[in-house]
Amino acid sequence: MKSKNVLWISLLFFSSTGFVVPHRSDGGNKVQRWVISKSSSLSVNGTTNVNKFSCVIPNYDKVDTLSLSTGKIGHGVDLSGSIGLSISAFDCHNSGMTKQLQKTLDEKQFPLLRIKFLSLNQMPILTARPEAITGQVEIELAGVSKRFEVNYQITQNDQKSIHLLGTREINFSDFNLVPPRKLGGMIQTKDQLNVDFTLIMKAMD
């Protein structure tokens, strides 16, 4: 009899408080999923002792998903998912420079540049006004993986497309690579590169 009373009291409590289990969850945390569009892109910008250069991958040829999981307020956002970009897809707008970059990145042995997304410092608000956030990623290049903090600008347009623009300075030497050289070493690429990527995504219903 006592157990029946406890059961009825529990049912009345949940009914009166309007307790609802979230529709999408992962271990009690709210989860959002964003599908990455093929119109996403990446550019690598650097300088030589002569001029500047920009090498781009203008389109992403796969469809992947990022998952955002929020726990307690103030504890950041867990982010999971990754993209794999083909080194052969780089276009430096100069055939010689493109070949040099692909050779430097050891494209034949390591054909992909991978970016694994790990976390955000906060859950984005998603409006037309750009919001500055930061996040942790792991970049794998030429068989070497390094973790970096990335600065983001994030917006959402009227068509509900999410635009995540990330930027990070890296060095060839971070991945045990020697910067490309041309014309017998007369043109030398500096160690530092600026990586910019734009992810265009849609939230899954």
C-alpha positions in Angstrom: 0.0 0.0 0.0 2.8 2.3 0.9 4.5 1.7 -2.5 1.3 2.6 -4.3 1.1 5.9 -2.4 4.7 6.7 -3.4 3.9 6.0 -7.1 0.8 8.3 -7.0 2.8 11.1 -5.3 5.5 10.8 -8.0 3.0 11.0 -10.8 1.3 14.0 -9.3 4.6 15.8 -8.9 5.7 15.3 -12.6 2.2 16.3 -13.8 2.2 19.5 -11.7 5.7 20.6 -12.7 5.2 20.0 -16.4 8.4 17.8 -16.5 9.2 16.9 -20.2 12.1 14.7 -21.4 14.0 16.5 -24.2 13.3 15.1 -27.7 17.0 15.0 -28.6 19.4 14.0 -26.0 22.7 12.3 -25.3 23.2 11.2 -21.7 20.9 13.9 -20.5 22.5 16.7 -22.6 20.7 18.6 -25.3 22.1 17.8 -28.8 22.0 19.7 -32.0 23.2 18.4 -35.3 24.3 20.4 -38.3 24.8 19.0 -41.8 27.8 20.4 -43.6 27.0 21.5 -47.2 29.2 20.8 -50.3 29.5 24.6 -50.8 31.9 24.8 -47.8 35.5 25.8 -48.6 39.0 26.2 -47.2 41.9 28.5 -48.1 45.6 28.5 -47.1 47.3 31.8 -47.3 51.1 32.5 -47.1 54.0 34.6 -48.2 57.3 34.0 -49.9 60.3 36.3 -50.0 58.8 37.6 -53.3 55.0 37.8 -53.0 51.9 36.4 -51.3 49.9 33.3 -52.3 46.6 31.8 -51.7 45.7 28.1 -52.2 42.0 27.1 -52.1 39.8 24.1 -52.0 36.6 25.8 -53.4 34.1 23.1 -52.6 33.8 20.3 -50.1 32.9 17.0 -52.0 31.3 15.2 -49.0 28.3 15.6 -46.7 29.2 15.3 -43.0 27.6 16.2 -39.7 28.7 18.2 -36.6 27.0 17.4 -33.3 26.8 19.9 -30.5 26.2 18.7 -27.0 25.5 21.1 -24.1 25.9 20.1 -20.5 25.8 22.4 -17.5 25.7 26.2 -18.1 29.2 27.7 -18.2 30.9 24.4 -19.1 31.1 25.0 -22.9 29.9 22.9 -25.7 31.2 19.5 -26.8 31.6 19.3 -30.5 32.0 16.1 -32.5 32.5 15.5 -36.2 35.3 16.0 -38.8 36.0 16.9 -42.4 38.5 15.4 -44.7 39.8 17.6 -47.5 41.7 16.2 -50.5 45.2 17.7 -50.9 44.9 17.1 -54.6 41.9 19.6 -54.7 44.2 22.6 -53.7 44.4 25.3 -56.4 47.1 27.9 -55.8 46.2 29.7 -59.1 49.7 28.8 -60.3 50.4 25.3 -61.5 54.0 25.3 -60.2 53.0 26.5 -56.8 50.1 24.0 -56.6 52.5 21.1 -57.4 55.1 22.4 -54.9 52.4 22.6 -52.1 51.1 19.1 -52.9 54.6 17.7 -52.9 55.4 19.4 -49.6 52.3 18.1 -48.0 53.2 14.6 -49.2 49.9 14.2 -51.1 50.7 10.7 -52.4 51.2 9.2 -48.9 48.8 11.5 -47.0 46.0 12.5 -49.4 43.8 14.2 -46.9 43.9 17.2 -44.6 41.6 16.4 -41.7 40.0 18.9 -39.3 38.4 17.3 -36.2 36.1 19.5 -34.2 36.3 19.2 -30.5 34.5 22.0 -28.6 33.1 25.5 -28.5 33.4 28.0 -25.7 29.6 28.6 -25.8 26.5 27.6 -27.6 26.0 30.0 -30.6 22.9 32.3 -30.6 22.5 31.9 -34.4 21.3 35.3 -35.8 22.1 37.4 -38.8 24.5 39.4 -36.7 28.0 37.9 -36.6 28.9 36.3 -33.3 32.5 35.8 -32.2 33.2 32.5 -30.5 36.2 30.2 -30.1 36.7 26.5 -30.3 39.2 23.6 -30.1 40.1 21.6 -33.2 42.6 18.9 -34.1 44.3 19.3 -37.5 46.0 16.3 -39.1 48.4 17.1 -41.9 51.0 14.8 -43.5 50.4 12.2 -40.8 50.9 14.6 -37.9 48.1 15.8 -35.6 48.1 19.0 -33.6 45.4 20.7 -31.4 44.7 24.4 -31.9 42.3 27.0 -30.7 40.3 28.6 -33.6 38.5 31.9 -33.8 35.1 31.8 -35.4 32.5 34.1 -36.7 29.0 32.5 -36.9 25.8 33.7 -38.5 22.5 32.3 -39.7 20.7 33.8 -42.7 17.0 34.1 -43.6 17.1 30.7 -45.3 18.3 29.1 -42.0 21.8 28.4 -43.4 24.5 28.5 -40.7 27.8 30.1 -41.8 30.8 29.2 -39.6 34.0 31.0 -40.5 37.1 29.8 -38.8 40.6 31.2 -38.9 43.9 30.0 -37.4 47.6 30.6 -38.0 49.7 27.5 -38.3 53.3 26.7 -39.3 54.7 24.2 -41.7 57.1 23.2 -38.9 54.1 22.4 -36.6 53.7 19.3 -38.8 57.4 18.6 -39.4 57.3 20.0 -42.9 59.8 22.2 -44.7 58.2 25.1 -46.6 58.3 24.8 -50.4 61.0 26.4 -52.5 61.2 27.3 -56.2 64.0 28.1 -58.7 66.7 26.3 -56.9 65.8 27.9 -53.6 65.7 31.5 -54.8 62.0 31.8 -53.9 61.4 30.6 -50.4 58.0 30.2 -48.7 57.8 31.5 -45.1 57.0 29.0 -42.4 53.7 30.7 -41.2 50.4 30.0 -42.9 46.9 31.4 -42.3 44.2 28.7 -42.6 40.6 30.0 -43.2 37.6 27.8 -43.7 33.9 28.4 -44.2 31.4 25.7 -43.2 27.9 26.2 -44.6 25.5 24.0 -42.7 21.8 23.3 -42.0 20.4 22.3 -38.6 18.7 18.9 -38.7 15.1 18.9 -37.6 
